[in-house]
Amino acid sequence: MNIQYLDTGKRMSQATIHAGTVYTAGQVAGDPSADAAGQTRQILEAIDALLKSAGTSREHLLSTTVWLADMADFEAMNGVWDEWVVQGRAPTRACVESRLAGPQWKVEIRVTAALPE
């Protein structure tokens, strides 16, 4: 069994790759002072970079989970998401309201993607 671990830290890796599938950890904004749209933009940029380092891209997304600290930010997050996601290749997605690891974060997103054949 071959498993690759990317950006591994003490508690977790930012991504793992196994059997042609890339799994990312939940990503939060580097600058949490931004509003929900700004945090979403930062997160999606980080996801793009992780997917690239794993050898894939958003064109190969399989599923996504979005956590919002406040569902009132749903439309702001979706506005950025809709610009980012590849039309006709939207992954399955769940979006829930949840208390995040710190009150400064409004959005957290994780994705699963396939490696291109």
N, C-alpha and C positions, 0 to 999 in steps of 0.2 A: 504494500500500500504506500503510494507516494503522496505525501501532503507537503505543500510549500506554505511557509509562514512569512508574511510580509510585514515589515515595520513592527517587529515583535518587541514588546515591553515586558515589564514585570508581571502585569496582570492579564494582558491580552495582546493579540496581534491585530493590526488594523485590517488585514485581509488574510484569508486562507484560500488555497487552491487545491481542489481534489477532483479527480475524475472529470476534468473538463469544465468544472464549475468554480466560479469565484464568489466568495462570501465576504462581505465587508462587515466590519464592526459598525455600530451606530456612530454616526458622525455628527459633531456639533460645531458651531461657528467658532473660529479662532478669535473673532472680535465680538463678544456677546453684547456689546453696547448697541449693536445694530437692531433695527426693528425686525419683525418676523420675515419680511421679504428679504432684507439684507442678510439675515442669518441663513435663510434658505439658499440664497445665491452663493454665499461662502461655502456652505455644505456641499452643494452640487459641484462647485469647482474642485473641492477636495475629493469628491467621489470620482470625478473625471480623472484626476491625477492617480488615484488608487487603481482604477480600472486600467489605465494606461500602463502603470507599472506591472500589473498582472498580465498584460498582453491582450486586453479586450477594451471595450468601450460601451458607451450608453446604447449603441445600436444593438447590443446583445443582452439587454436586461431581461431577466426572467420574472423577478418579483421585487417588491419594495415594501418597506414598512416605514410609516411616518408617524412620529409622536409629536404632538403639540401640547405645550403646557396649558394653552387656553384655546378651545375650539373657535373662539372669536377670531383667531388668526388664520383660519382655514382658507379664506379667499385670498389673503395676502400670500400665503405659501403657494396656493394653486396658481396664482398669477405668474410666479417665477417658474414653478414646475412646468406649466403649459408651454412656456418659451423654451425650456430645456429639453423636455422629452422628445424623442424622435417620433414624428407623426407617423401613424400606421404601425408603430412598434412599441406602443405603450405596454409596460409590464403589468402584471397583476399588482394590486396595491391595497394595503390596509392603512387607514389613518385613524388614530385614536388620540383622545385626550389623556394625558398622563403627567404625573409629577416627574419632572426630569431631575437629573443628578444635582443640579444647582438652580437657584431661582433666576440666574442671569440668562439661562438658555430658554429659548422659546420654541425651538424646533430641533428634532433629532431625526436622522434618516439613515437607514441601512438598505443595501441592495444585494441582490444575488444576480450574477450574470454568467452567461456561457462564454467559454473561450471560442473564438472563431475556428471553424474547421479548416 
